[in-house]
Amino acid sequence: MIQACRNSDSQASVLGFLIECYSHKGLFLEGLEVFRETRVHGYVPTIRTCNALLGVLQRKGEPELAWCFYGAVVRNGVSPDQFTWSIIARILGKNRNLERIARMVDMGMYNSVLYNVLIDGYCKRGEFKAALDHLNEMCNRKLNPGFSTYSSILDGACKYGDIEVIEMIRGSMVEKKFIPNSLLSEYDSIIQKFCDLGKTYAAEMFIRRAWEDEKVRLEDATYGCMLRALSRGGRVKEAIELHGVILERGIAVNDSSCYAFVNVLCNEDPSVEVSELLRDMIGRGFSPHAADLSKFITSQCDKRRWREAEDLLNIILEKGFLPDSFCCCSLVEHYCSSGRIDSAIALHDKMEKLKGGLDVTTYNVLLNGLFAKRRVEEAVRLFDYMRAQNLVSSESFSIMVRGLCRAKELRKALRIHDEMMELGLKPERAKYKRLISGFKY
């Protein structure tokens, strides 16, 4: 398509269009590759195109790539604009680098986004004097701080229990009509608005006032918003408590809230309470991301909580979900070391039905376990599956040859030996000498 364009302006436009398309779809690596092409051809992309790619790098949590890209943009002679400074501020704010944002403001590179990031960062630190000073600057510069700005300060004050700041900001929000003076009929909308912004401490304050002070019955959707916000904010203890309230009161929350909750549970220490909650949620059809769940089960295995890991893994497999293999490997190796070969084979059978498998090292442990129990046919069947999945090594072949020789299955052993040699998997000389000595039986 680029070659079909007859002049350089058209080619530059096409390349810029491609970068923006990739950026809007979140495909930043592809966007960076096209940007490289623009430099090869000597084209200078517009600042709008550069902002699109810089923005996706910020949203995807790629600060190092973002800084490298920004450096390349500046070296290409592209002048940053207000949107660029806003994206840079978000990157700096994510890393709590507030001093650099403050320097940008002092140098005259300011807008409402920079101030909002700065104020939010100071409030998360509990530095309310600095936050309020910048709020006043915003007002003096006619930047019109909105609901989001004030909610950052209120959220921080609720987190740190600063009653004076809470009352002052709440009064300002009433005065500016961001929240009504009487919340009786507005609790749901206000709480949901705080939750959508991730301001869970402020939302928590209003939800407790609705419960305790005014005995307001909140909508089910409000509980769902709160559960999702607490989960995404990593406040797992509070999310678990709210989940208990939801179950106790028979409240129906939407699926997205349940999935956010079950995913954050996987990042917790695998206590009995969390393990039971995960089993319950998965049993109700809410399965977390495979990588997160695998990490949780592996953590259970690392802490030798074998029974809990086994119960959770069985529920997952029965639901037709296949976790990453490394958590299954830990459990299979435990079964083999404790002589529970039947359990290891049963787990592998479930994985096989879902087209899953173990790693080569674990397969070799299981092969050795089967031969130790003289379960030769099962070892042969397992080895056939390993070959079909291309999960064999020189050690795998050696185990099979050794085991079959000891079982007096010399013809089978010889066939596998010949296959090993054809594949170039012959062991080192000393090991090979010991291996072929088995044919003397």
C-alpha positions, -999 to 999 in steps of 0.1 A, spaced: 0 0 0 29 24 9 47 17 -24 15 24 -43 15 60 -31 31 82 -57 45 110 -36 62 113 -2 33 132 14 10 103 6 34 78 19 39 98 51 2 101 56 -3 63 51 24 55 76 9 80 101 -25 64 96 -11 30 103 6 41 135 -27 56 147 -47 25 138 -23 2 157 -23 26 186 -61 27 189 -61 -12 188 -34 -13 216 -9 -29 192 21 -7 203 48 -30 191 34 -29 156 30 9 159 67 12 169 78 -8 139 59 15 116 74 45 134 108 30 126 98 28 90 89 65 89 124 73 101 140 50 76 121 68 48 130 102 63 94 112 71 84 132 102 51 120 118 27 146 131 24 152 168 -11 138 168 3 105 155 31 105 181 7 112 209 -15 83 198 14 59 201 28 75 233 -7 73 248 -10 35 242 24 29 257 13 48 288 -20 29 291 -3 -5 286 22 2 314 53 4 293 72 34 308 106 25 295 94 21 259 75 53 263 106 73 273 126 58 245 99 66 220 95 102 234 133 107 230 131 95 194 101 119 188 121 149 201 152 139 181 130 137 150 122 174 155 86 169 165 74 196 190 54 183 220 20 199 226 -5 200 256 -16 164 249 20 152 250 26 169 284 -6 153 297 6 118 287 41 125 302 24 136 334 4 103 336 36 83 331 54 103 358 24 101 381 23 63 378 58 61 391 50 87 419 75 111 403 56 142 414 86 165 417 92 163 380 55 171 373 58 200 396 88 213 377 69 210 345 41 232 360 66 257 372 81 259 337 46 269 324 38 235 309 5 230 327 -31 221 321 -59 205 341 -46 170 335 -11 178 349 -27 194 380 -51 165 385 -22 140 383 -2 161 407 -30 166 432 -39 129 431 -3 119 437 1 142 467 -32 129 482 -21 93 479 10 103 499 -12 121 525 4 155 517 -27 176 518 -11 210 521 7 205 488 -25 192 472 -46 221 484 -19 246 473 -21 232 438 -59 232 439 -57 269 447 -33 274 418 -58 256 395 -85 280 405 -63 311 402 -54 299 366 -90 294 357 -85 257 350 -118 248 367 -111 218 389 -139 193 386 -154 164 404 -124 142 398 -100 167 413 -120 171 445 -127 134 447 -89 127 448 -85 150 478 -116 135 496 -104 100 489 -69 107 503 -84 124 534 -107 94 540 -77 70 536 -57 89 562 -86 98 584 -81 136 581 -115 148 594 -107 185 588 -99 180 551 -128 156 547 -153 182 560 -137 211 540 -137 192 507 -171 178 512 -184 213 519 -167 226 487 -182 198 466 -217 207 480 -211 243 473 -200 236 437 -230 212 433 -208 182 427 -227 164 454 -261 174 469 -264 186 505 -289 158 513 -278 125 498 -309 104 507 -319 98 471 -285 103 456 -263 78 475 -263 52 447 -252 76 420 -225 94 441 -210 61 454 -210 46 419 -193 78 405 -165 75 431 -161 38 423 -158 45 386 -129 69 394 -113 43 417 -118 64 448 -127 36 470 -120 53 504 -144 81 496 -170 56 483 -165 35 515 -173 66 536 -205 73 518 -216 36 518 -211 34 555 -231 66 561 -259 51 540 -258 19 561 -253 33 596 -266 69 597 -295 70 573 -304 33 569 -307 37 531 -312 6 511 -286 8 483 -292 -6 448 -276 -40 440 -256 -22 412 -239 -1 438 -226 -31 457 -213 -45 424 -195 -12 416 -180 -12 450 -168 -48 448 -152 -42 414 -135 -10 425 -121 -25 457 -109 -55 438 -92 -35 411 -77 -12 437 -61 -42 454 -80 -37 487 -86 -75 491 -95 -75 528 -123 -50 522 -134 -67 491 -138 -100 510 -158 -83 537 -181 -67 512 -185 -100 494 -196 -115 527 -223 -87 530 -234 -94 494 -239 -131 501 -256 -125 535 -281 -101 520 -287 -120 488 -276 -92 466 -272 -99 429 -241 -83 414 -230 -84 377 -204 -107 362 -177 -81 357 -176 -74 394 -174 -111 402 -145 -116 377 -126 -86 392 -131 -101 426 -120 -137 417 -89 -123 398 -77 -103 427 -81 -133 451 -54 -151 430 -28 -125 440 -34 -131 477 -15 -154 501 -32 -188 497 -49 -189 531 -77 -213 538 -103 -185 536 -91 -173 502 -88 -209 489 -124 -216 499 -136 -183 483 -118 -192 451 -134 -227 450 -168 -212 456 -165 -186 429 -151 -210 403 -178 -235 413 -203 -207 404 -187 -203 370 -163 -174 376 -129 -186 365 -99 -162 369 -73 -157 343 -53 -189 337 -19 -173 346 -32 -158 378 -49 -190 389 -18 -211 381 3 -187 401 -21 -191 431 -20 -229 429 18 -229 426 19 -208 457 -2 -233 475 22 -261 464 52 -240 475 36 -237 510 29 -275 509 -8 -269 510 -13 -299 488 -49 -308 496 -61 -273 490 -42 -271 457 -56 -305 447 -92 -296 455 -89 -263 436 -73 -279 406 -99 -306 404 -127 -280 403 -110 -261 375 -104 -292 354 -140 -304 359 -152 -271 346 -131 -276 315 -106 -249 323 -69 -258 317 -44 -238 339 -7 -233 330 12 -266 332 37 -255 359 12 -257 387 1 -292 376 38 -302 374 43 -293 411 13 -315 421 23 -345 399 59 -344 413 44 -343 448 22 -373 441 52 -393 427 75 -384 456 48 -396 481 41 -428 461 6 -417 449 11 -427 413 -27 -433 409 -34 -397 418 -7 -385 394 -21 -406 365 -57 -395 373 -46 -358 371 -27 -364 339 -58 -381 324 -79 -351 331 -53 -328 315 -50 -351 285 -88 -348 279 -83 -310 277 -53 -314 254 -29 -303 281 4 -317 293 33 -314 317 69 -304 311 96 -329 301 112 -330 336 79 -339 353 71 -365 327 104 -382 334 96 -382 371 62 -398 363 78 -424 340 103 -434 367 74 -437 392 54 -460 369 84 -483 362 92 -483 400 56 -497 405 61 -521 375 33 -504 356 49 -509 322 19 -506 299 9 -473 315 45 -461 311 44 -470 274 11 -453 269 24 -422 287 55 -422 265 34 -424 234 15 -393 245 48 -375 253 61 -382 218 28 -370 202 32 -337 221 69 -335 212 78 -336 250 106 -361 250 143 -358 258 174 -380 259 166 -388 295 130 -398 286 143 -424 261 169 -436 286 142 -441 312 121 -461 288 150 -483 276 161 -490 311 126 -497 324 117 -520 295 149 -539 299 142 -546 335 107 -557 326 123 -582 301 106 -563 272 138 -563 252 122 -559 217 103 -528 228 134 -515 245 154 -520 213 129 -502 191 129 -472 215 167 -473 216 169 -472 178 144 -443 177 165 -424 202 196 -429 180 178 -417 149 167 -386 167 202 -378 177 194 -381 214 222 -405 224 233 -399 260 270 -392 268 294 -421 265 294 -433 302 256 -431 305 251 -448 272 274 -476 282 254 -482 314 222 -480 294 230 -507 268 243 -530 295 206 -535 303 202 -556 271 223 -583 287 194 -593 310 
